[in-house]
């Protein structure tokens, strides 16, 4: 009996250790949520971590071979998302001051390299009052993963659609059907009804939800003279497979061309959750001519800080998703990975950003952070902020029409002018 109990104790200990270390997506959100609530309960008794005594951290970012990495971004965050970020100099050195004393894990990223953070349960740095801790990063080159090509689809179930709002219009809609190696997502192609024998610019439109619930938005964009390739990936914390699909669709358009489209002119539009996907797609450099983002989340550290310090609680359980990511001082890599502002580099496509001051899901300041980061890196960025519209920018008809017109103007100015007689 003692042997059985001993083995059960060993197995239980191994299970607890595994649950505390695993990156299994079915486990770590639960682990992080439990840890957060335990911490908050403890802080009710002891008070939040002391911020009155500060120190610093400095170090170097190197390649795996020991060469310095200039322009790398190093981040360190307090538990509430108050983040400090610095870029490395030509020697790969960085220095960050003013951090409250305590234990932190840090993260670093640079173009062409994998993001990395100090790993393991206990590996990180301890900031002590009045002292500067040292932290060295070695970045590995990003693997050049070649995605499989999507097969040429069949175009089935043709439909003629008519919509009166948000923009009146008509469009022909077909469903993309893949015979082999296809995807489960519903993918539609919309074209103007009078576009026969015309090569249309392609607008990859990524929706934050089922694509068929956004029919009239696609119809309005198509009415303006675009071939609208529309998809609506399901929500999730692992975005890689969804971004893979978007990259494959852009490659399909550029490789094969879709009926009646110009494969040399491809732009993308998305908002809310789907803006996450487009931001990650931009960083893969698939050859987009322009990008339009509506209400995009851009800095998850700032998002967490507003949640913890300003009482910003987004609806639909998104606050729980923030908690599930883990505390930023312990899981900075997940926040960094989902924060476009720290990944911007020169050469990204021109970007137009729309956001409502009254956005109840994503604070409008997120768009300002991204616009500033793009401009600082020499990327053309337009920022349009609106009064009286919601997160989806569709409830206020005047705002919707303005956004529609400004979007068409932006696309036309960046190589995406529609065929003669259409658009603005």
C-alpha positions, 0 to 999 in steps of 0.5 A: 500500500505504501508503494502505491501511495508513493507512486501516486504521489510521484505521478501527482507531482509530475502532473503538477510540474507538467501543468506548471510548465506545459504550453499545451493550449488546453492547459496554459489558459486555465493555469494562468487564470487560476494563478491570477485569481490566487495572486489577487486574493493574496494581494488583498491581504498583503497589498500589491507588489511594492513599486517604491524601490526601483532598479534597472536591467541592461544587456546585449542581444546577439545572434546564435553565433554571437554577432550583435543585433542592432535595432532589436526590441527588448521589453520588460513589464510589470504585472499590470502591463506597465511596459518598458521597451528599448531598442538595441544600439549598433553593438546590440546593447540596451539599458532599461531603468526605473523598474520596481524591484522584483522578479521578471521574465523579459522578451526580445524580438528583431526582424528575421529572428524568432521572438524569445523570452527568458525561459523556464519557471525560474529563469529570468532576472531579479531587479534589486533596488539601486542596482542594474541586473544583466540579461543576455539574449541570443536570437535564432533566425526565423525558420523559412517555412514554405507553406503548401500551395492551395489547389485551384478552387472551383467557384460554385453556388453563384448568387446575385446579392443586393444590399441597401446598407451600409452602402447600396450596391449589387454584387455577384458572389461565388463560393470557393470550393477546394477539391483537395488540400482545402480549408474548412473556412467559408470563403467567398468571392464578390465581383461587380455585376458589370465586370465582364472582361475587366481585370479587377484589383483584389481586396482580401477582406478578413472579418471578425466573425462568420463571413456570411454575416458581413455580406453587405459590407463585401457587396458595397466594396465590390460595387466600388469596383473590387474583387472582394475575397472574403473570409471570417476565421473563428476566434482563437488564441492560436492565430498561426493557422489563420494567418497561414490561410491568409498567406496562402490565399494571397499566394493563390491570387498572385500565382493563379489569379482568380477569374476576372482579377489582376494578380499584380494588385492585392490589398487587404482590409480587416478590423477588430480581431481580424486586424490581429491576423492582418498585422501578422500577415503584414510582417510575413511580407506577402506582397500587399499593396496597401492595408486598411485596419478598423479598430485594431488591437495593437499593444497587448501590454497597454490593453492589460494596463487599461484593464488593470488600472483604468477599469476598461473591461471589454465585453464578450468575455475578452477580459477573461482572454486577457487574464488567460494570457498570463501576467505580463511580467511572467509571460511577456512573449505572449503579449509581445507576439500579439503587439504589432507596435513592437514589430513594425519595420521599414518596408511595410505596406502603406496603412490606413487606420480607422477607430472610434473614440467611443470604441467599447472593445478596443481603446482608440489609443491603440490605433494611435500607438500603431500609427506612431510606430509605423511613421517612426519606421518610415511607413506611410500611415493614415489615422482617422478617428471618429466620434459617434461610432461603435467598435465596428464603425457601422452603427453611425451611417454618417461615419460608415459613409465617410469610412467607405469613401476614405477607404476607396480614396486610400486604395486608389492612391496606392495602386488599387484604383478600380476599373473605370467608372467605379469608385471615387 
